[in-house]
């Protein structure tokens, strides 16, 4: 008698923790229900679907952005020791503090293309570090969480640079024409270019 299907139906589900930020930069913890028998691609597809569902229903900090200007990035983070309540017992998402965020290149690649995990066996069981459990058993044990963010693509970066350059030149040209002073137009362009460069540098540091 083949009991594999029966085992999959009777096996208790597990819940992975994942978090991302809203526009207020506050991190919210969510739970993803998985079957212990889910393959790597299936688990990542479920994560992507849940993330997209939440992004559509909430105001997230770039969490719903995608396409040619943004790429999703998976980081492995630790729930702060100040988030010591029974988070999983709460209904719905809850505010948490995270620390020690580190980019996970393997999970990032799998989140963008789940098929790269086609050969991964027992994927859910081998990543129990993300499973919801009591947080009272130690700092790192049971505290790891998937943190999802977005970063600018190179196309996005160059688009921002191009738009900023066109803006500076246009304003400088308008000022020069209206005042009939080329030197004033050049001065305005230079001043705006400095300001725009600072803003762009901050944006690149924040989202790249």
C-alpha positions as CSV (number, residue, x, y, z in Angstrom):
1,X,0.0,0.0,0.0
2,X,1.4,3.4,-1.0
3,X,1.2,5.6,2.1
4,X,3.2,8.6,0.6
5,X,0.0,10.6,-0.3
6,X,-1.5,9.8,3.1
7,X,1.7,10.9,4.9
8,X,1.6,14.2,3.0
9,X,-2.0,14.8,3.9
10,X,-1.6,14.0,7.6
11,X,1.7,15.8,8.1
12,X,1.3,18.9,10.1
13,X,2.0,22.2,8.3
14,X,4.8,24.4,9.3
15,X,5.0,28.2,9.3
16,X,7.9,30.3,8.1
17,X,8.5,33.8,9.4
18,X,9.1,36.5,6.9
19,X,9.1,40.3,7.3
20,X,9.4,43.5,5.3
21,X,9.0,47.2,5.9
22,X,6.1,49.6,5.3
23,X,6.7,53.2,4.3
24,X,7.2,54.2,7.9
25,X,10.3,51.9,7.9
26,X,8.5,49.7,10.5
27,X,9.2,46.0,10.1
28,X,6.1,43.7,10.1
29,X,6.3,40.0,10.7
30,X,4.1,37.6,8.7
31,X,3.7,33.8,8.7
32,X,3.8,31.6,5.6
33,X,2.1,28.2,5.8
34,X,4.0,25.4,4.1
35,X,3.8,21.7,4.0
36,X,6.9,19.8,5.1
37,X,6.8,18.0,1.8
38,X,6.8,21.2,-0.4
39,X,9.6,21.2,-2.9
40,X,12.0,24.2,-3.1
41,X,10.3,25.7,-6.1
42,X,6.8,25.3,-4.5
43,X,7.9,26.9,-1.2
44,X,9.4,29.9,-3.0
45,X,6.4,30.3,-5.2
46,X,4.2,30.3,-2.1
47,X,6.5,32.9,-0.5
48,X,6.3,35.1,-3.6
49,X,2.5,34.8,-3.9
50,X,2.0,35.7,-0.2
51,X,4.4,38.6,-0.5
52,X,2.6,40.0,-3.6
53,X,-0.8,39.5,-1.9
54,X,0.3,41.5,1.1
55,X,2.0,44.1,-1.0
56,X,-1.2,44.7,-2.9
57,X,-3.3,45.1,0.3
58,X,-0.9,47.3,2.3
59,X,1.2,50.4,1.9
60,X,4.7,48.9,1.9
61,X,8.0,50.6,1.4
62,X,8.6,49.6,-2.2
63,X,7.5,46.1,-1.4
64,X,5.0,46.0,-4.2
65,X,7.4,47.5,-6.7
66,X,8.8,45.3,-9.4
67,X,9.6,45.2,-13.1
68,X,12.6,46.7,-14.8
69,X,13.5,49.3,-12.1
70,X,13.4,47.1,-9.0
71,X,14.7,43.6,-8.1
72,X,13.6,41.6,-5.0
73,X,16.3,40.8,-2.5
74,X,16.2,38.1,0.3
75,X,18.1,38.8,3.5
76,X,18.4,36.5,6.5
77,X,17.9,38.6,9.7
78,X,17.6,38.0,13.4
79,X,14.6,39.0,15.4
80,X,15.9,41.5,18.0
81,X,16.1,40.3,21.6
82,X,13.6,43.1,22.3
83,X,11.0,41.2,20.3
84,X,10.6,38.6,23.0
85,X,6.8,38.2,23.1
86,X,5.1,35.2,21.7
87,X,4.9,36.7,18.2
88,X,3.4,33.7,16.5
89,X,0.5,33.6,19.0
90,X,-0.7,37.0,17.7
91,X,-3.3,37.2,15.0
92,X,-2.2,38.9,11.8
93,X,1.1,40.8,11.2
94,X,2.9,42.3,14.1
95,X,5.6,44.9,14.5
96,X,9.1,43.5,15.2
97,X,12.6,44.7,15.5
98,X,15.2,43.0,13.3
99,X,19.0,43.1,13.3
100,X,22.0,41.6,11.6
101,X,20.4,41.6,8.2
102,X,22.6,39.7,5.7
103,X,21.9,39.2,2.0
104,X,21.3,35.5,1.0
105,X,22.4,35.2,-2.6
106,X,20.9,31.6,-2.9
107,X,17.5,32.5,-1.7
108,X,17.5,35.8,-3.6
109,X,18.1,33.9,-6.9
110,X,15.4,31.3,-5.9
111,X,12.9,34.0,-5.1
112,X,13.4,35.6,-8.5
113,X,13.4,32.2,-10.3
114,X,12.1,29.3,-8.1
115,X,13.1,26.7,-10.7
116,X,16.7,27.0,-9.6
117,X,15.8,24.9,-6.6
118,X,14.4,22.1,-8.7
119,X,17.1,19.7,-7.4
120,X,16.7,20.7,-3.7
121,X,15.4,17.8,-1.7
122,X,13.6,18.2,1.7
123,X,13.9,22.0,1.2
124,X,11.4,22.9,3.9
125,X,12.9,20.5,6.5
126,X,16.4,21.7,5.8
127,X,15.4,25.3,6.4
128,X,13.7,24.9,9.8
129,X,15.7,27.9,10.9
130,X,12.8,30.0,9.6
131,X,10.1,28.0,11.2
132,X,8.0,29.6,13.9
133,X,8.8,28.5,17.4
134,X,9.2,29.8,20.9
135,X,11.7,32.7,21.1
136,X,12.7,31.8,24.7
137,X,15.3,29.2,23.7
138,X,18.2,31.5,23.0
139,X,19.2,34.5,20.9
140,X,19.8,32.9,17.6
141,X,17.8,29.6,18.0
142,X,14.4,30.3,16.6
143,X,15.1,33.9,15.8
144,X,16.0,33.8,12.1
145,X,13.6,35.4,9.7
146,X,13.4,36.0,6.0
147,X,13.5,39.7,5.3
148,X,12.3,40.8,1.9
149,X,13.4,44.1,0.4
150,X,13.8,45.6,-3.1
151,X,16.9,47.2,-4.6
152,X,17.3,49.4,-7.7
153,X,18.4,47.8,-10.9
154,X,21.1,49.4,-12.9
155,X,18.4,50.6,-15.3
156,X,16.6,52.3,-12.4
157,X,19.9,54.0,-11.3
158,X,20.6,55.3,-14.8
159,X,17.1,56.5,-15.2
160,X,17.3,58.5,-12.0
161,X,20.6,60.0,-13.1
162,X,19.2,60.9,-16.6
163,X,16.1,62.5,-15.2
164,X,18.1,64.5,-12.7
165,X,20.5,65.7,-15.4
166,X,17.6,66.7,-17.7
167,X,15.9,68.5,-14.8
168,X,19.1,70.5,-13.9
169,X,19.8,71.5,-17.5
170,X,16.2,72.5,-18.2
171,X,15.9,74.7,-15.1
172,X,19.2,76.3,-15.8
173,X,18.2,77.0,-19.5
174,X,14.9,78.5,-18.4
175,X,16.6,80.8,-15.9
176,X,19.2,81.8,-18.5
177,X,16.5,82.7,-21.1
178,X,14.3,84.6,-18.7
179,X,17.1,86.6,-17.2
180,X,19.1,86.8,-20.4
181,X,22.2,85.9,-18.4
182,X,24.1,82.8,-19.4
183,X,26.2,82.9,-16.3
184,X,23.2,82.9,-14.0
185,X,21.7,79.9,-15.9
186,X,25.0,78.0,-15.6
187,X,25.2,78.9,-11.9
188,X,21.6,77.6,-11.3
189,X,22.4,74.4,-13.2
190,X,25.6,73.8,-11.2
191,X,23.8,74.4,-7.9
192,X,20.9,72.1,-8.7
193,X,23.3,69.5,-10.0
194,X,25.1,69.5,-6.6
195,X,21.8,69.2,-4.7
196,X,20.4,66.5,-7.0
197,X,23.6,64.5,-6.8
198,X,23.4,64.4,-3.0
199,X,19.8,63.3,-3.2
200,X,20.7,60.6,-5.7
201,X,23.6,59.4,-3.7
202,X,21.4,59.0,-0.6
203,X,18.8,57.1,-2.7
204,X,21.4,54.8,-4.1
205,X,22.8,54.1,-0.6
206,X,19.3,53.4,0.7
207,X,18.0,51.2,-2.1
208,X,21.1,49.6,-3.6
